[in-house]
């Protein structure tokens, strides 16, 4: 089940990125070289980016790509860290639930009214269904992380440690600069 979600996320995000890139590239070629354009390209790109962001939020949580500040939590005992993490995940589920509920009501009303997109003959609720899909995926990802934390297979959210990564990059850069300096010195001799 989890692997299926991984593949769905990756395939969906990849397809969205390729589609957006090709659409924008094609639109630029049309505008600059042929003085033409597609009326619907900008609107479609906007909706594709909305899909990308909402699907990417789940993927980012899976990969630990979201930046978080956990300095205070690291000061707690392991059992307290687990409790605080589970509380934070429960609050994330409440957040997802509220957005799912609001999205469902919004999309139901959009379907009932029958509004179409401005430039494409597609009902707007279909284009905006990324709200429900994105928050369902995010809720599922939060539940997965919660299970891993509960069973002890994971500590915390596994967020990106920006300070640690910055120090790693600084060390690499310092090493490269030192190697470059040595090469220059050898060339002078």
MARMAR-413284 format. One record per residue (C-alpha): residue in one letter; residue number from 1; z, x, y. Coordinates in Angstrom, 1 decimal, m for minus. Each point is the difference from the previous one (the first is absolute). Layout:
MARMAR-413284
NODE resn resi      z      x      y
NODE    A  NUM      Z      X      Y
...
//
This chain:
MARMAR-413284
NODE resn resi      z      x      y
NODE    X    1    0.0    0.0    0.0
NODE    X    2    1.0    2.8    2.4
NODE    X    3   m3.1    2.0   m0.9
NODE    X    4   m2.2   m3.0    0.7
NODE    X    5    1.6   m0.4    3.4
NODE    X    6   m0.6    3.7    0.7
NODE    X    7   m3.7   m0.3   m0.9
NODE    X    8   m0.4   m3.2    1.9
NODE    X    9    1.5    1.6    3.1
NODE    X   10   m2.0    3.2   m0.2
NODE    X   11   m3.3   m1.8   m0.8
NODE    X   12    0.6   m2.5    2.8
NODE    X   13    0.9    2.5    2.6
NODE    X   14   m2.9    2.3   m1.0
NODE    X   15   m2.4   m2.9    0.1
NODE    X   16    1.3   m1.1    3.4
NODE    X   17   m0.3    3.5    1.5
NODE    X   18   m3.5    0.5   m1.3
NODE    X   19   m1.1   m3.4    1.2
NODE    X   20    1.5    0.5    3.5
NODE    X   21   m1.5    3.5    0.3
NODE    X   22   m3.5   m1.1   m1.0
NODE    X   23    0.1   m3.1    2.2
NODE    X   24    1.1    1.9    3.1
NODE    X   25   m2.5    2.8   m0.8
NODE    X   26   m2.8   m2.4   m0.4
NODE    X   27    1.0   m1.8    3.2
NODE    X   28    0.0    3.2    2.0
NODE    X   29   m3.4    0.9   m1.3
NODE    X   30   m1.4   m3.4    0.9
NODE    X   31    1.5    0.1    3.5
NODE    X   32   m0.8    3.6    1.0
NODE    X   33   m3.4    0.4   m1.6
NODE    X   34   m1.5   m3.5   m0.1
NODE    X   35    1.9   m1.7    2.9
NODE    X   36    1.0   m2.8   m2.4
NODE    X   37    3.2   m1.0   m1.7
NODE    X   38    1.6   m2.3   m2.5
NODE    X   39    1.9   m2.8    1.8
NODE    X   40    2.5   m0.4   m2.9
NODE    X   41    0.7    3.7   m0.6
NODE    X   42    2.9    0.3    2.3
NODE    X   43    1.8   m3.1   m1.3
NODE    X   44   m0.5    1.0   m3.6
NODE    X   45    1.3    3.5    0.7
NODE    X   46    3.1   m1.5    1.6
NODE    X   47    0.7   m2.1   m3.0
NODE    X   48   m0.7    2.8   m2.4
NODE    X   49    2.5    2.2    1.9
NODE    X   50    2.6   m2.8   m0.3
NODE    X   51   m0.5    0.0   m3.8
NODE    X   52    0.2    3.8    0.0
NODE    X   53    3.3    0.1    1.9
NODE    X   54    1.6   m2.7   m2.1
NODE    X   55   m1.1    1.5   m3.3
NODE    X   56    0.8    3.5    1.3
NODE    X   57    3.6   m0.9    0.7
NODE    X   58    0.6   m0.6   m3.7
NODE    X   59   m1.8    3.2   m0.9
NODE    X   60    2.0    1.9    2.6
NODE    X   61    3.2   m1.2   m1.4
NODE    X   62   m1.1    1.1   m3.5
NODE    X   63   m0.9    3.4    1.2
NODE    X   64    3.0    0.5    2.2
NODE    X   65   m2.4    0.4    3.0
NODE    X   66    2.2   m2.1    2.3
NODE    X   67    2.2    2.0    2.2
NODE    X   68    3.7   m0.8   m0.2
NODE    X   69    3.2    1.4    1.3
NODE    X   70    2.5    0.4   m2.8
NODE    X   71    2.3    2.7    1.4
NODE    X   72    3.0   m2.3    0.1
NODE    X   73   m0.6   m1.3   m3.5
NODE    X   74   m0.2    3.5   m1.4
NODE    X   75    3.7    0.5    1.1
NODE    X   76    1.1   m2.8   m2.3
NODE    X   77    1.0    0.3   m3.6
NODE    X   78   m2.7   m0.6   m2.6
NODE    X   79    1.4   m3.5   m0.9
NODE    X   80    0.1   m0.9    3.7
NODE    X   81   m3.5    1.3    0.5
NODE    X   82   m1.2   m2.3   m2.8
NODE    X   83    1.9   m3.0    1.4
NODE    X   84   m1.4    0.6    3.6
NODE    X   85   m3.5    0.4   m1.4
NODE    X   86    0.2   m3.2   m2.0
NODE    X   87    1.3   m1.8    3.0
NODE    X   88   m2.9    1.4    2.1
NODE    X   89   m2.4   m1.1   m2.7
NODE    X   90    1.5   m3.5    0.0
NODE    X   91   m0.5   m0.2    3.7
NODE    X   92   m3.6    1.1   m0.4
NODE    X   93   m0.5   m2.8   m2.5
NODE    X   94    1.4   m2.5    2.5
NODE    X   95   m2.4    1.4    2.6
NODE    X   96   m2.9   m0.4   m2.4
NODE    X   97    1.2   m3.4   m0.9
NODE    X   98    0.1   m1.2    3.6
NODE    X   99   m3.5    1.4    0.7
NODE    X  100   m1.3   m1.5   m3.2
NODE    X  101    1.4   m3.4    0.9
NODE    X  102   m1.4    0.2    3.6
NODE    X  103   m3.4    1.2   m1.3
NODE    X  104   m0.2   m2.8   m2.5
NODE    X  105    0.7   m2.6    2.7
NODE    X  106   m2.5    1.7    2.4
NODE    X  107   m2.7    0.2   m2.6
NODE    X  108    0.6   m3.6   m1.1
NODE    X  109   m0.4   m1.3    3.5
NODE    X  110   m3.1    2.2    0.5
NODE    X  111   m1.5   m1.5   m3.1
NODE    X  112    0.9   m3.5    1.0
NODE    X  113   m1.6    0.4    3.4
NODE    X  114   m3.1    1.7   m1.4
NODE    X  115   m0.5    2.7    2.6
NODE    X  116   m2.6    2.5   m0.7
NODE    X  117   m0.2    3.6    1.2
NODE    X  118   m1.7    0.5    3.3
NODE    X  119   m3.1    1.9   m1.1
NODE    X  120   m0.2   m0.7   m3.8
NODE    X  121   m0.2   m3.3   m1.8
NODE    X  122    3.1    0.6   m2.0
NODE    X  123    3.2   m2.0    0.2
NODE    X  124    2.6    1.9    1.9
NODE    X  125    2.7   m0.6   m2.5
NODE    X  126   m2.0    1.8   m2.6
NODE    X  127   m0.3    3.1    2.2
NODE    X  128    3.7   m0.1    0.9
NODE    X  129    1.1   m0.4   m3.6
NODE    X  130    0.8    3.7    0.1
NODE    X  131    3.4   m1.1    1.5
NODE    X  132    1.1   m1.7   m3.3
NODE    X  133   m1.6    2.7   m2.2
NODE    X  134    1.4    2.9    2.0
NODE    X  135    3.6   m1.3    0.1
NODE    X  136   m0.1   m1.0   m3.7
NODE    X  137   m1.0    3.5   m0.8
NODE    X  138    2.6    1.4    2.3
NODE    X  139    2.7   m2.2   m1.6
NODE    X  140   m1.1    1.0   m3.5
NODE    X  141    0.2    3.7    1.1
NODE    X  142    3.5   m0.5    1.4
NODE    X  143    1.1   m1.7   m3.3
NODE    X  144   m1.5    2.9   m2.0
NODE    X  145    1.9    2.5    2.2
NODE    X  146    3.2   m2.1   m0.4
NODE    X  147   m0.3    0.1   m3.7
NODE    X  148   m0.5    3.7    0.0
NODE    X  149    3.0    0.5    2.2
NODE    X  150    2.1   m2.4   m2.1
NODE    X  151   m0.8    1.8   m3.2
NODE    X  152    0.6    3.4    1.5
NODE    X  153   m3.6    1.2   m0.2
NODE    X  154   m0.3    0.4    3.7
NODE    X  155    2.3    0.9    2.9
NODE    X  156   m0.7   m1.9    3.2
NODE    X  157   m3.3   m1.1    1.3
NODE    X  158   m1.6    3.4   m0.6
NODE    X  159   m1.1    0.1    3.7
NODE    X  160   m2.0    2.8    1.5
NODE    X  161    2.3    2.7    1.4
NODE    X  162   m1.8    0.9    3.2
NODE    X  163    2.4    2.8    1.0
NODE    X  164   m0.2    1.6   m3.4
NODE    X  165   m3.8   m0.2    0.0
NODE    X  166   m0.2    1.4    3.5
NODE    X  167    2.1    3.0   m1.0
NODE    X  168   m2.2    0.6   m3.0
NODE    X  169   m3.1   m0.2    2.2
NODE    X  170    1.6    2.4    2.5
NODE    X  171    0.8    2.5   m2.8
NODE    X  172   m3.6   m0.2   m1.3
NODE    X  173   m1.3    0.5    3.6
NODE    X  174    2.3    3.0    0.5
NODE    X  175   m1.2    1.5   m3.2
NODE    X  176   m3.6   m0.4    0.9
NODE    X  177    0.6    1.5    3.5
NODE    X  178    1.7    3.0   m1.6
NODE    X  179   m2.9    0.5   m2.4
NODE    X  180   m2.4   m0.3    2.9
NODE    X  181    2.0    2.6    2.0
NODE    X  182    0.0    2.4   m3.0
NODE    X  183   m3.8   m0.4   m0.4
NODE    X  184   m0.5    0.8    3.7
NODE    X  185    2.2    3.1   m0.2
NODE    X  186   m1.9    1.2   m3.1
NODE    X  187   m3.3   m0.4    1.8
NODE    X  188    1.2    2.1    3.0
NODE    X  189    0.7    2.9   m2.4
//
